[in-house]
Amino acid sequence: MYAGKTKEEQVKVENRINLYTMYGLIDRASKKMRGVTASIAGQDLTIEMFFDSELTEEEEEEMECAHTDVVSDLYQEFVGIYLKLTVIPSSTPIYDQRGTLGWIYLRKEY
């Protein structure tokens, strides 16, 4: 489990989280996506994805598939691995909403 690892081992797990999350989004990310961040609290990992408008059913399903990819690669490291889909209009900044692991992806907004 993540909490019982040395700092060096935790960094390796965090790098895997970044890699697997980005890999899971290949050919699934939509233009609506503003950012992806992750947080670890105790033995739980939460991946939060921010969008500028409501997702279609198909888009939501694609995000759940990307999440399943992450779960399949990291299930031994955490008790719970959660996905949170958040809609915030692009007129509202999201930079300060990054998780404990920082931004995995953050869209440049003008």
C-alpha positions in Angstrom: 0.0 0.0 0.0 1.0 3.6 -0.7 1.1 4.9 2.9 3.5 2.1 4.0 6.1 2.9 1.3 9.3 5.0 1.6 9.3 8.5 0.1 11.2 7.2 -3.0 8.7 4.4 -3.5 5.8 6.9 -3.1 7.3 9.1 -5.8 7.5 6.0 -8.1 3.8 5.3 -7.5 2.9 9.0 -8.1 4.8 8.9 -11.4 2.8 5.8 -12.4 -0.4 7.6 -11.5 0.5 10.4 -13.9 1.6 8.0 -16.6 -1.5 5.7 -16.4 -3.9 8.6 -16.2 -2.4 10.2 -19.3 -2.3 6.9 -21.1 -5.9 6.2 -20.3 -6.9 9.6 -21.8 -5.3 8.9 -25.2 -8.1 9.1 -27.8 -10.6 9.8 -25.0 -10.0 13.3 -23.9 -12.5 15.8 -25.2 -12.3 19.5 -26.1 -14.4 20.2 -23.0 -11.6 19.0 -20.7 -9.9 21.8 -18.7 -7.7 19.9 -16.4 -6.9 16.6 -14.6 -5.6 16.4 -11.1 -5.1 13.7 -8.5 -5.2 13.6 -4.7 -4.1 11.0 -2.2 -5.9 10.9 1.2 -4.9 8.0 3.4 -5.3 4.9 1.3 -7.5 6.5 -1.3 -6.7 8.0 -4.7 -9.1 10.4 -6.3 -8.7 11.5 -9.9 -10.6 14.7 -10.6 -11.3 15.9 -14.2 -12.6 19.4 -14.9 -14.7 20.3 -17.9 -16.2 23.5 -19.1 -19.6 22.1 -19.9 -21.8 19.1 -19.2 -20.6 15.8 -20.7 -22.6 13.7 -23.0 -23.3 10.2 -21.9 -20.7 8.9 -24.4 -18.0 11.4 -23.0 -18.8 10.4 -19.5 -18.5 6.7 -20.4 -15.1 7.4 -22.0 -13.8 9.1 -18.8 -15.0 6.0 -16.8 -13.1 3.8 -19.2 -10.0 5.9 -18.7 -10.5 5.6 -14.9 -10.9 1.8 -15.2 -7.5 1.7 -16.9 -5.9 3.5 -14.0 -7.7 1.2 -11.5 -6.4 -1.9 -13.3 -2.8 -0.7 -13.0 -2.9 0.7 -9.5 -5.4 -1.4 -7.5 -2.7 -3.0 -5.3 -1.5 0.5 -4.1 -4.8 1.9 -2.8 -7.9 0.8 -0.9 -10.2 3.1 -3.0 -9.6 4.7 -6.4 -12.2 7.2 -7.3 -13.2 9.4 -10.2 -14.7 12.8 -9.8 -16.1 14.6 -12.9 -16.5 18.3 -12.2 -18.1 21.0 -14.5 -16.9 24.5 -14.0 -17.4 27.1 -16.8 -14.2 28.4 -18.4 -14.9 31.9 -17.1 -14.1 30.5 -13.6 -10.4 29.8 -12.8 -9.6 26.3 -11.6 -5.8 26.6 -11.0 -6.2 26.6 -7.2 -8.3 23.4 -7.3 -5.4 21.1 -8.0 -5.1 18.0 -5.9 -2.3 16.9 -3.6 -0.4 15.5 -6.5 -0.7 18.7 -8.6 -2.0 18.9 -12.2 -1.6 16.0 -14.5 -3.1 18.1 -17.3 -4.1 21.7 -17.3 -5.4 23.4 -20.5 -4.1 26.8 -21.4 -6.9 29.3 -21.3 -7.0 32.7 -22.8 
